[in-house]
Amino acid sequence: MLNPDPLLQQRIQQQWPTAQAAGHFFALPGLSGNSVRVKTEQGELLARRAPQQPLPFVDRQREYRILRQMRAAHLGPSPLDWHHPWLLQSWLPGEVLTPAQFNQQRDAVLALLHRLHQQPLTGYRLRLTPLLQHYWQLCQQRHWRWQHQLQRLIRQGEPRPLRLVPIHMDVHAGNVIATPDGLRLIDWEYAADGDVALELAALCAVDGEHPIDWIAGYAQRSQLDEARLKRHMWRWQPWLHLLMASWYQLRAEQSGDPHLQQLAQASWQDL
């Protein structure tokens, strides 16, 4: 249990006026950090703090607005309140999937993803070019090969979307909860409008074993040509790999975390 931020206590009491100050606050693990589980007599919620260090594209206000748009679709937590720096969400009861469970429940995960991709556009477009440039500007440790790769991608230009839809952009086992009402997605901080092929490429890059089965399953469910989907995913691969390496590099520098440093080093070697 941790000592709560007075601003967070204030938001809790405004959300639940009868709540006592003696609520319990628990920091949650995660590579980004900034998430707190709050238990009170009135119920439980999740509090997500705006990053205290620059983290490109992460915007709790956008996250709040997108969750509001998605509320009726029952894809994730319900947003309760946003007031800088805290975003309050409902607490989803259930268990986080393991990587093995994630792959065993491939059809259910794809059904959840397909439902997300059928929702109306959010109005927030994900553009990787300015995002990658922002990472380059923020990082202290740079390599000429990183700059070369970034410049090459910028000259090429981003691939045209196969299908522009709302995407979560961080779908992996740790962000899928098995609730009594079915699977739900958490950690919507990178959600925006983007290409289905980029979403699926990101999923397969992290936890999606047997990518052929994921691609075939998604293509069938979404009535897409499987070969065309593969081609578009392949076009996004260099963008995605550079984005992942840049994210690990920045977070490793900001946190000094040895695990993140190892992930950053491995990502640059993969490139």
N, C-alpha and C positions, 0 to 999 in steps of 0.2 A: 504494500500500500504506500502511496506517495502523498506528499503535501500538495494539495491542489492549488492551482493558480487562482488568486482572488477573482480575476476576471471570469474564470470558468465557474467558480462558485456563484457569482452574480448571475450568470446566464442560466444556471440550473435553477436558482430560486425564482427567476422570472418565468422559466418554463413550468415549474411546479411551485407555486407560491407557498404551499404548505410544507415544502421539503425542509428538513432540518439540515443544519450545517454539518451534521455528523454523518454525511454520506461517505461512502468508501470509494476511493479513486485508485485505479490500478493501471500502470503503464503497460501497454501492449508491445510485444516484440514485433519487429519488422525492419526492413532495410531503410525505409524512409523515417520511421519513428513518428513522433507527434500525435499518437493516438492513445486515448485514455478511456478505459471502461469505467463507467460511473454506476454505482449501486446505491439506490435510496429506497425508502419504504414505499415510494410511489411507483417504483419500477427501475429498469435499467436502460441506459443509453450509451452511445458511443460518441465521444467528443474528439474531433480531429482539428488540431491546431494548424494554422497557416505556417508554412516553413519559416523558421527564424533565419535560415541562410538561403541565398538564392537557389531556387530549383526550377529550371526552365519549364514553362507551360503549366506548372501546378498553380491552381487558382481555386481556393475554397468557395468563392462566390460562384464561379462557373460550375463547380461540382454540385453545389446546392441547387442551382437552377436546373441542371440536367436531371438530378434525382427527383426534383419536383415534376418535371415533364414525364419521367418514367414511372411515377408512383402507381398509376393505375395498371401498369403492366406487370407489377409484382416481380420485378427482376432483381431487386436489391433492397437495401434498407430504405426506410422512409425518412426524408429530411424533416427535422423538427424546427431548427432555427439556425440562422447565420448572422453573426455579428462579430466583426473582426476582433480577435484572431481565431474565434472558435466556431466550428461547424458542428451542430448537434444532430445526431441521427438516431433512429430507433436501433436497439440492440437486437441482432438476429440470433435467436436460439438455434443451436445445432453444432455440428462438428465440421471443422475444416477438413477438406479432402486431402489425403496423402497422394503423392504422385501415382502410386499404384491404383488407388481408387479412382483418380481422375481419368486414367486410361481405361479402367474397367467400365466406367460409366460414360464412355465416349458418346453414345447416342443421346443420353440425357444432357450432357454438356452441349452437344451440338444443337439440341432442341432449344436450350436456353439461349444460346448464341443467335440462333435463327430468329427467335422472338425479339431479341434486342434489335437485330438488323431490319426487322419489319416496322419498327417505330418511326414516327416522323423525324426528320432531320432536326438537330438541336439548334442550328444556327451558328455553331462554333466549329470552324473548319480547322483540321489538323494539317499544318504545312511543315514538312520535315526540314526544308532548306533553312528557314530562319531559326528553327529549333536547334539544328546542328551548329549553326553559326554562333548561337548563344552559348552553347556548351564550350565551344572553342574559346570564346572570349572570357569565360569564367574560370577555366582551368589554368593552373599555374604550370603544370608539366605538359609540355607539348612536344611532338616529334614531327620531323619533316614529312614522314610517311603519312601521318594523320592529316596534315595540311594538304598533301598531294591527293589523298583519297577524297577529302572534302571538296577540293577544287574540281576534281574530275566529276564528281556527282553533280555539282552545281552546273557545270558546263552541259552535262547530259540533260538536266532538268528532271523533275519528279515524274514517275510514270503516271499516265492518265488512269483514273480509277476504273476498274472493271465495273464496280457498282458502288455508288456513294451512299453510305448509310451511317447511322450512329454506331460507333464502335467503342468498346471498352478499353482496348489497347494494353491490357495487362491481365489477360486471361491465363491463369495457371492454377495449379492445385491449391496453393495457399490463399487464393482469392475466390474460391468456390466453397460455399457453405451448404452442407446437407441439413436442411431444416425440416420440421414436420410437414411443411407444405411443399417440399421439393427443393431443388437446387436454387441457390441465389448467389449473385455476384456481389463482392464487396470491393472496397478500394477503387473508387471511380475517379481518382484525381487526374487520370490521363484521358478520360472519355471525351469524345468529340465526334465530328463527322469525318469519316475517312473511308478508305477502300476496304471492302470485305477481304480482298487478297492480302492486304497488309495485316489485318487482324488475324487471319488464319496463319500467315507466315510467322507472326510473333508467337502465337500459341504453339506451333510446331517447334519453334526454336528453343522453347523453355521446357515444357513438360509433355509435349505430344509425342509419345512413342509411336512408331509405325506411321509416319506422316501420310503414306499412301492411303491408309484407312481413314484418317481424318479428312483428307482432301476428298476422297470418294464419297464419304458420308455427308460432308457439307454440300458438295456439288449436287448430289441427289436430292437432298432436303430443300435446297434453294433453287433447284431447276437451273443450274449453271452447267455449261460444258466443262467437264473435268479437265481436259487438256488445256483449255483456255485459262481456267483457274490456276493451274500449275504454272503456266507461262507468266501470268501476272505476279504470282508469288515469287517466282524466280527473279523478276525485274526489281522487286522490292528488297531482295536479300541484302545487297550491299548497303542500302540505306538503313535497313534494320540492324545489321551488324555494327555499323558505325554508331548508330544511336545507342545501342546497348553498351558498347565500349565507352562511349562518352559519358553515359550516365554513371557507370561504375567508377570511372576516373574522377568525376566531380565529387561523388559521394565519398569516395575513398579519401580525397584531399580534405573534404570538409570534416569528416568524422575521425580520420586516422585509424579507422577500424581495419585490423589485419585481414579479416575475411574479405572485406570489400576491396582491399588492395590486391589480394590474390585473384579475385574475380576480374578486376581491371586488367591485371597483367595477363591473365588467361585470354581475355577478350582481345587484347591487342595482338597476342600471338596467333589467335584464330584469324584475325584480319590478314 
